[in-house]
């Protein structure tokens, strides 16, 4: 039974590598946000206060700053993952959507 559980856990962890952004069906800022960000920031952008994840509407960052934060690999000390493989167009769509919430 332990062997089966170990195999199951390994199979789950094998899917935890970096997002290669092979998802052409995601074309809008909302779709991209829901795929990459909503797991922590919620679909509504409300964040998770008790976990220290800010609501999107509470940010004072510009669209350019948000776009940079999404793709920047300099998130040392931050719980937020970055997506350095994401292209500029996708990160700009996410930033625009975040500011619209």
Secondary structure by P-SEA (a helix, b strand, c coil): caaaaaaaaaaaaaacccccccccccccaaaaaaacccccccccccccccccccccccccccaaaaaaaacccccccccccccccccaaaaaaaaaaaaac
